[in-house]
């Protein structure tokens, strides 16, 4: 089982872009109560993103994310939680549960940096 400092899965499936996007997260907390959090992405990939957060999330937790521009809504799973004792405290990694172009960004090909 992954730990708070270990990404899940352990390797990324695509490259990441530093990209700040205002988003809204909706979900249920550990007590089953609905919550909404407005936050921003730190980086994005074809299959997910890393985010800043002020809430506590659990690995495997399903959340709904709305990207304020262009207005897409999708289901994501929390797959990584930053270690509270590091500069990654307050960051989470999320993975898109349905395969589609969510962020409205064209990503470079995987071999883009290769010579």
N, C-alpha and C positions, 0 to 999 in steps of 0.2 A: 504494500500500500504506500502511495506517495506521502512524503512528509511536507511540512509547510515550506521547506526550502528546496524541495526537489520538484522540477517541472513534471507534468503528467500530460501527454506522454513525454519521454525523456528527450526526444529530438523534435525540432520544429519541422513541419512539412513544407513550409515556404519561407521566403525571406520576409523580413520585417521592414516597415517604413516608419520613421519618426513622423507622427501625424497626430495633430491635436484636433479632436472632434468633440463637440459638446454632445453628451448623451444623457439619457434618463434610464435608470434601472428600476425595474419593478420585480418584486418577488415576495416570498414568505420567509420570515426569520425563523430562528430555532424554536420559538414558541408558537409558530403557525400564524403569526400576525402579518398582515400585508404591510409592505413598506415601499417607498419610492425614494430614490437617491439621484440627485443631479450631480454629474461629475464629468470628467474628460478622459479621453484616451491618451496614452503616452506613446504607444506605437501600435500599428495594425499589421495584419497579415491577411492572406486570402482566407484563412480558416479561423481567425480570432484576433485578439488584441490584449494589450496590457493596459490597466486602468489605475487611476488614483481612486482611493475610497476612504471614507471615514467609518464605514460599517464593518462588522465582523461577518465573514462569509465562511462557508464550509466547502471543502473539496467535494466535488460532485454535485453541488447545489445548482439547480436549474433557475435561471433568471431570464427575464425579458428585457431586451435592450432596444431603445429607440434612439436612432441617430437623428439629432435635431435637423441636420442638413445632410442628406436629401430627404429625411423623414422615413427611412426604412425601419421596420420593426422585425426583430428576430429572436429566436430562442437560443440561449447560450448555456454552457456548463462551466462552472468554475473549475479550472484544472491546475491552478498554481496560486499559492498565497505567499507573499513576501514575508521573510523572517522578521519578526518585530525588533530584533537586535541589530539589523542592518539598514543600509540606506534604502532598501526595498520595502521597508515597513510601510503599510498602508497601500500596497500595490497588490493587484490580483491579475491573474491570467485567465482569459475566458476563451472558449472554443465554440464556434458556430455549430449548431446541431443539424442544420439543413444546408446542403451545398448550393450556394448561389452567391452572386456578387452583391455583398451587403454594403460595403463602405462607399461605393460609387467612385472607386479609384482604380485606375489601370495599373497593375503591378508589372514590374519588369520580368522578363523571362528568367527562369531559375539559373541559367548559365550566363546571365548578363555580365558578371564580373570575370568570367573565364576568358583566357587568351587563346 
